[in-house]
C-alpha cells in the first residue's frame, strides 16, 4: 500500500503554512497528500465554555476549514492526489494514529489555542513531534521571503543510536531536493559523564569517529541513483544547540533525530530538538529512532 503524507489543519495561519509545505513536499516525492482536521475540542480554548458552541456550528466550521485547506493545496499543485477527512477526535490522537502508516506527518508549530498566547510551540505540535511513529515536520513562521530557497539541507548528528536514521533520511531528502547537505557534528566542550544520567541522556553529543563511517556507507548506497548530494561536514565543539540553529539559518530543512522511549516520564524530546522546534529558521524534520 502506498504511504501518504499527512498534514493536520485547524484553520490557523501556521496550519495553512503546513498545508503549503506539505503540498510542495508531496509533489516533490510524487506521493498522495491526506489532509486531516480533528474537530473534537476544536476552538474550545478560544471560547470560554464549550457549551456556548453549538455542535452544528462546529461541523460547519470544520467543513469550511477543510474546504479551504483542500482548495489551497489543489491550487498549489493541480496534479496532486489529495484526500481529506474530518475526524471527531482530539488532534493529538488523530495525528498519532495517522502516523503509524504514514510517510510523514506535517503540522504547524501553533494552532488556534496557541495563537491566543505568545509562545513559539503549541501543545499539539510538541506532543506529536515527541510521539509520532513516522517522521514529523514542524512548520513555523520564520520571517523569510516567500519562496526563498537555499538549496541546502542541514542535519544535526547527536547520539550514536540515532545517527543512521537521521543520515539516511537527510541524504535522501537532499537528493530529492537537488540540494547540498550540511552535516553538523556537535559535541559539548566538556565531559558529560560527570552529569546525572537523567541529564546526560538528553545531551545530543556526537562522536564523529562513529558517525563518519555511517555517512560514507549511506552515500555509497545512494551513488547508483546519480543524485548523491554534495556534503559539507562541520565539526563543532561547542553547545550543539547553537550550532544547529546557526545551520538552520541557511537551510531549507533541518533534520534531527527523535528517540522514541517506552516511558512517558520525563522529557520526550532532547534539549537540542526542543530548542530547534522553538527557534529554528526553517522547517524541522524529526526522524524517529528506537
Residue pairs with C-beta under 8 A, 6 or more apart in sequence:
1 101
2 31
2 32
3 31
3 101
3 102
3 103
4 31
4 32
4 33
4 34
4 83
4 102
4 103
5 22
5 25
5 26
5 29
5 31
5 32
5 33
5 34
5 102
5 103
5 104
5 106
6 22
6 34
6 36
6 95
6 98
6 99
6 102
6 103
6 104
6 105
6 106
7 18
7 19
7 22
7 33
7 34
7 35
7 36
7 69
7 105
7 106
7 107
8 15
8 18
8 36
8 37
8 38
8 91
8 94
8 95
8 105
8 106
8 107
8 108
8 124
8 128
9 15
9 16
9 18
9 19
9 35
9 36
9 37
9 65
9 66
9 69
10 37
10 38
10 42
10 65
10 91
10 111
10 112
11 61
11 64
11 65
11 68
11 69
11 112
12 108
12 110
12 111
12 112
12 115
13 108
13 115
13 141
14 108
14 109
14 110
14 111
14 115
14 139
14 140
14 141
15 69
15 107
15 108
15 111
16 68
16 69
16 72
16 108
17 108
17 139
17 140
17 141
18 106
18 107
18 108
18 137
18 139
19 35
19 69
19 72
19 73
20 72
20 73
20 76
21 106
21 137
21 139
21 283
22 33
22 73
22 106
22 137
23 33
23 72
23 73
23 76
23 77
23 80
24 76
24 77
25 104
25 106
25 137
26 32
26 33
26 77
26 80
26 81
27 76
27 77
27 79
27 80
28 176
28 177
29 103
29 176
31 81
31 103
32 80
32 81
32 82
32 83
33 73
33 80
33 81
33 82
33 83
34 82
34 83
34 84
34 85
34 98
34 102
35 66
35 69
35 70
35 73
35 82
35 83
35 84
35 85
36 84
36 85
36 87
36 94
36 95
36 98
37 62
37 65
37 66
37 69
37 84
37 85
37 86
37 87
38 86
38 87
38 88
38 89
38 90
38 91
38 93
38 94
38 95
39 58
39 59
39 61
39 62
39 86
39 87
39 88
40 87
40 88
40 89
40 90
41 50
41 90
41 91
42 58
42 61
42 62
42 91
42 112
43 53
43 58
43 61
43 112
44 50
44 53
45 112
45 113
45 116
46 112
46 113
46 116
47 53
62 86
63 86
66 84
66 86
69 84
70 82
70 84
73 80
73 82
74 80
74 82
87 94
89 97
91 111
91 124
91 128
92 123
92 124
92 127
92 128
95 105
95 107
95 124
95 128
95 132
96 128
96 131
96 132
96 133
98 105
99 105
99 128
99 132
99 133
99 134
99 136
100 133
100 134
101 134
102 134
103 134
103 135
104 134
104 135
104 136
104 137
104 285
105 128
105 132
105 134
105 135
105 136
105 137
106 136
106 137
106 139
107 124
107 125
107 128
107 129
107 136
107 137
107 138
107 139
108 122
108 125
108 138
108 139
108 140
109 120
109 121
109 122
109 125
109 138
109 139
109 140
109 141
109 277
110 119
110 120
110 121
110 122
110 125
110 140
111 122
111 124
111 125
113 122
113 123
114 121
114 122
114 123
120 140
120 277
120 278
120 279
121 138
121 140
121 277
121 278
125 138
125 277
126 269
126 277
128 136
129 136
129 138
129 258
129 269
129 273
129 277
129 286
130 258
130 268
130 269
131 260
131 268
132 288
133 260
133 288
134 288
135 169
135 285
135 286
135 287
135 288
136 258
136 285
136 286
136 288
137 253
137 283
137 284
137 285
137 286
138 277
138 283
138 284
138 286
139 283
140 277
140 280
140 283
142 280
142 281
142 282
144 281
149 252
150 179
150 250
150 251
150 252
151 177
151 178
151 179
151 180
151 252
152 179
152 180
152 181
152 182
152 250
152 251
152 252
153 170
153 173
153 174
153 177
153 179
153 180
153 181
153 182
153 229
153 251
153 252
153 253
153 254
153 255
154 181
154 182
154 184
154 244
154 247
154 248
154 250
154 251
154 253
154 254
154 255
154 282
155 166
155 167
155 170
155 181
155 182
155 183
155 184
155 254
155 255
155 256
156 166
156 184
156 186
156 204
156 240
156 243
156 244
156 247
156 254
156 255
156 256
156 257
156 272
156 276
157 163
157 166
157 167
157 183
157 184
157 185
157 186
157 206
157 208
157 211
158 186
158 204
158 205
158 206
158 240
158 256
158 257
158 270
158 272
159 204
159 205
159 206
159 257
159 259
160 206
160 207
160 210
160 211
161 259
161 289
161 290
162 257
162 258
162 259
162 287
162 289
163 206
163 210
163 211
163 214
163 257
164 214
164 218
164 289
165 257
165 287
165 288
165 289
166 255
166 256
166 257
166 287
166 289
167 183
167 211
167 214
167 215
167 218
168 218
169 255
169 285
169 287
170 181
170 183
170 255
171 181
171 215
171 218
171 219
171 222
171 228
171 229
172 222
173 179
173 253
173 255
173 285
174 180
174 181
174 229
175 222
175 225
175 227
175 228
175 229
176 227
177 252
177 253
178 227
179 229
179 252
180 229
180 230
180 231
180 232
181 229
181 230
181 231
181 232
182 231
182 232
182 233
182 234
182 247
182 251
183 211
183 215
183 231
183 232
183 233
183 234
184 234
184 236
184 240
184 243
184 244
184 247
185 206
185 208
185 211
185 233
185 234
185 235
185 236
186 204
186 205
186 206
186 236
186 238
186 239
186 240
186 243
186 244
186 272
187 205
187 206
187 207
187 236
187 237
187 240
188 203
188 205
188 237
188 238
188 239
188 240
189 237
189 238
192 200
192 203
192 205
193 200
195 203
198 266
202 267
202 270
202 271
203 240
203 270
203 271
204 240
204 257
204 270
204 271
204 272
204 273
205 240
206 240
208 233
208 235
212 233
215 231
219 228
219 231
222 228
234 243
234 247
236 243
240 272
241 271
241 272
241 275
241 276
244 254
244 256
244 272
244 275
244 276
244 280
245 275
245 276
245 279
245 280
245 281
247 254
248 254
248 276
248 280
248 281
248 282
248 284
249 281
249 282
251 281
251 282
252 282
252 283
253 282
253 283
253 284
253 285
254 276
254 280
254 282
254 283
254 284
254 285
255 285
255 287
256 272
256 273
256 276
256 284
256 285
256 286
256 287
257 273
257 286
257 287
257 288
257 289
258 269
258 270
258 273
258 286
258 287
258 288
258 289
259 270
259 288
259 289
259 290
260 288
260 289
260 290
261 268
267 274
269 277
269 286
273 284
273 286
276 284
277 284
277 286
